[in-house]
Amino acid sequence: MLELKKGVEILREVGGITSVEEAEALFKAKLDEANYTKLSRIKTEDALIKIANAISMCEPDEVFIISDTAEDAAEVKRRSIATGEESQLAIKDHTIHFDLPEDQGRLVEQTLYIINPGEDTSSIAKTEVRDESLEYIQTHMKGIMHGLTMYISFLNRGPVGAKATIPAIMITSSAYVQTSGDILYRNVYKDFDAEVKRAGLFFTNCHSQGTNRSEDVPKARIYMDRAHQTTYSTFCTYAGNTLLLKKGNHRFACDWAVYEKRGEELSEHMFLTGLRGPGGRKTFFAGAAPSGCGKTTTAMVGDDFIGDDLVQMWIAEDGTVRGINPEKGIFGILADVNQEGDPLLMKCLRQERTEVIFSNVCIDENKKPRWEGDGEPLPEKGINFQGEWWPGKKDANGKEIPVAHPNSRCTLRSTAIENYNEADAENPDGAEIKVITYSGRDSDTMPPVCVAKTPDHGVAVGASIVSAATATEVGASGVKRQPWANAPFIPGALGDYMDANFKFYNNDKIKKKPIMAGLNYFLTEGARGGEGNKLLGEKKDVRVWLGWLELRTHDEVDAIETPIGFIPKYEDLKKLFDGINKPYSEELYDKQFSFYIDNIIARIDLQEAAYSGEKRVPQRIFEIYEEQKKGLEALKAKYGHIVTPAQLMEYAAG
């Protein structure tokens, strides 16, 4: 279990400031009059002591307090361009940022939880005991901002006043990181004290890129101090490692939901979007998928887009499940984003509509950003994440260098996207979530959509995601388990997180349970009797799978019951495909929804074996797996290894 405020607070130990009086004296000595005046508006004493210790530890040449004025934001942007952290592109307000070649994704092996002796953590978490982390921070962060400016901003992970919103302080020496934070999060400079009082906590984040040299990346660290809800990041600028309000604070929010709000709240790696059904009704979906597995694409399909990455959920007084997006912008993967599949996002990326920061793409001779799968012919040459580029260029190992890094990104405000519903996104009451989905890159096993029979079975769907690794994690490869798609960001034991899910979705306060379903866009021809890795579907099919779930949650379509859940009937999908002007054959339906029994059972066996070695895993998950295997084995005994939808329907009818 997690015990907050246990152990030495490293920031205070290194900074040496123990009282608000000492903090005030340091502010008077280190801040100019304008920034001292801005900081004087903040009254939360714990926050002031944290800030003072960060200044004392990092020893910046200048401290810039970011208020909520347009002038402050514009000045940081100007500095980011002036120092070369960003460069202007052909379209107004579009810029490019290049990270170091070694710092193009999450530095998984260098991302560590700071723990106290005996503290439980996830079996897949990487940890370091407090004394070792203290030594590193004392050695490498003391004076790390010599010659640099420290930017300090006061941000909210969610709309002001929302039950699950948590405020945070962002401290960085990178104008690019500060500008990105301004795009992605709500500035609550004037509301910070009130938000801390409402929430009962705040998170603190301290980053410096240091000298920003390739030779320093091996010593980079991204630390999360769970007990003191403080992050530290050094010697890197990739936003996934430095925008610590994102995945760093998401980890703390997971802890808060599991250990302080169990059964009442969840902190999820999910999109949040609304789909309009018959009569214009609005149905909100929250859906989990590992990074790089279609969350942004799915979110954009919605008519009322709210977010593409994170969701904070709670049970409201009226018995509904409510959710907010902690962010107000997108830090999205660009690979395969194109006009055909992502027209709304492409408007923002190819037109003068909003501020966009591109990272690690290729910039052609016309200062136009280019990436893999953008739907246009490759440029003849350009500048990309490894310097000068041309088609066919190879690296030192003889491997062809792609036009852009597979994890190249765009950062922009959600308000620029046509289907963004700002009113619902900023509503402190949250959006009412009626559908929960879980998905991954599964090439050979699960059907495109399958609804869980009960909330418990829904938790099992989330707990059982298997996915191919993507470029978001440096050094990751192969196919691996990705429980809930949240596993990389769950600090505590997975058994505790699973228990929190069971308790949340079975809470008697929920008057009507959301339906819970598995999605899978990545079945291949080769896995369904054909050849090759060509997908059986395409991006625009997502609208159909969500459309069927929208009808299902309102009890307007029937389904075929199977041992692992409910799948659609062909005639219902055919109507929905007609709605997007796409033919849909019964042959394709059979390929997508036939059960390959041995594959599904092998997947269940994989999960059973893994969870058997975890701490405090609820017995209920093993009961569900056993129940599903028994049903699947009965199907196999009757029909063989491959069972068609017609046979599934026949079997369900008895």
Secondary structure, 3 states (H helix, E strand, C coil): CCCCCCCCCHHHHHHCCCCHHHHHHHHHHHCCHHHHHHHCCCCCHHHHHHHHHHHHHHCCCEEEECCCCHHHHHHHHHHHHHCCCCEECCCCCEEEECCCCCCCCECHHHEEEEECCCCCCCCCCCEEEHHHHHHHHHHHCCCCCCCCEEEEEEEEECCCCCCCCEEEEEEECCHHHHHHHHHHCEECCCCHHHHHHHHCCCEEEEEECCCCCHHHHHHCEEEEECCCCEEEEECCCCHHHHCCCCHHHHHHHHHHHHHHCCCCEEEECEEEEEEECHHHCEEEEEEECCCCCCHHHHHHHCCEEEECCCEEEEECCCCCEEEECCCCEEEEECCCCCCCCCHHHHHHHHCCCCCEEEECCEEECCCCEECCCCCCCCCCCEEECCEEECCCCECCCCCECCCCCCCCEEEEEHHHCCCECHHHHCCCCCEEEEEEEEECCCCCCCCCEEECCCHHHHHHHHHCCEEECCCCECCCCCEEECHHHCHHHCCCCHHHHHHHHHHHHCCCCCCCCCEEEEECCCCEHHHHCCCCCCECCCHHHHHHHHHHHHHHHCCCCCCEEECCEEECCHHHHHHHHHHCCCCCCHHHHHHHHCEEHHHHHHHHHHHHHHHHCCCCCCHHHHHHHHHHHHHHHHHHHHHCCEECHHHHHHHHCC
